[in-house]
């Protein structure tokens, strides 16, 4: 199977690989997928508590090139978005940007799940800490 | 010598034709184009002579005493289909049970699945963690309805060589026909259908530096005489077992390839095993949590299969595929996203089944190529581990099994 140029580019030059300390307020972590399915994504966002803007995002992915590209692209898109805007990213956006073939659509679904999980984790920690929840949805 | 890219190290999917094979084939496309079944003119005689000589070469390579026992087919898949379906149909009155293994090639497994739908019962004997079938398990699987035992000679992914002689002996004692899929083994390691008690043996030319499109099924004629229902009806060629005009140039190439393999086997086996061991030692010596799949001793000399924990196989290949052709799982299954059923059958975790890489060497690989592939593989695996959440968790001391994964 030939990969699209964009997938190859993300695979060769993945954006924002890395990790944030999980317990920091404003950091949300999404860990989705399963090793036995051959795909695991960890996606993290760092949200400005005052503005609700995602200031930074990082990922680590176990999976094929398309899974790596999907999560790399997701981190690129997340940066600078508000949490509300981030929640609107759809897997189909990733599919069309990376020109993923049908057999690789699950990679984009996983990336969307990872975004949602990171946002939810961020919100949960936020509420637990008693911070104003106004800027999260 | 400067390296030439891409480097081919996927020789268990196919091999390049040896130039000497192509040279032998060429005249049979143009001047010597006769039909071997044309009995009354020199064109036919010439073609028949050429196919007979090739038949004798193939017979010799597998220890068949009578060249007539070699039936040419379109390749390994057809040979396996003919063996299994041919026996099933011919001996149906005698019984409806087949014993095979869980790690056969798709041609074997899928043919068995079809036979099951047609009312046959099939036992898939499991393999031990090293990939070897326990002969006792085969014995236990036999019933009074068993008409066929089919066990592959050497595995296409992990290269594990089964104890074929012991299974052949067992089959003899029980009076059951014994087929072996030897597509990966013929021409690579010594095979003797007589001393090993093999009744049917499938092989293909393109895995032994011959052309694609031709293979053979060895069908025993004496002690016992094995009969097969043909899959293809027609002019009654190949003793009625496989009708169709023989592809003379391909068969001539197959014969020449068999001849070269026989001559060069002792030297080639040793050379490839040395190359393979060097590749293995370099990789396993530099990468932690990399596991050898299959039996380290009973293994094809040109095969190396390693699971790199915490990285996914396809992503490793993607990092190498501009310069090196390797495979993850087998070429037959790489069109799907399923992990390797062979590695899974070893009892490894399915995560490791997703992480297996097969290096398979061939006649024309050099030590420089091996060193280059080892170095690049190590680099790619390290890079991928740096971006693997599983590696990170494992390094933090988290037991991956303790995590409740949310599978899709």
Interface residues (C-beta under 8 A of the other chain):
Chain A: X1 X3 X8 X11 X14 X17 X19 X31 X32 X33 X34 X35 X36 X37 X38 X39 X40 X41 X42 X59 X60 X61 X62 X63 X64 X65 X67 X68 X103 X106 X109 X110 X113
Chain B: X310 X311 X312 X314 X315 X318 X319 X335 X337 X339 X349 X350 X351 X354 X386 X387 X388 X389 X390 X391 X392 X400 X403 X405 X406 X407 X408
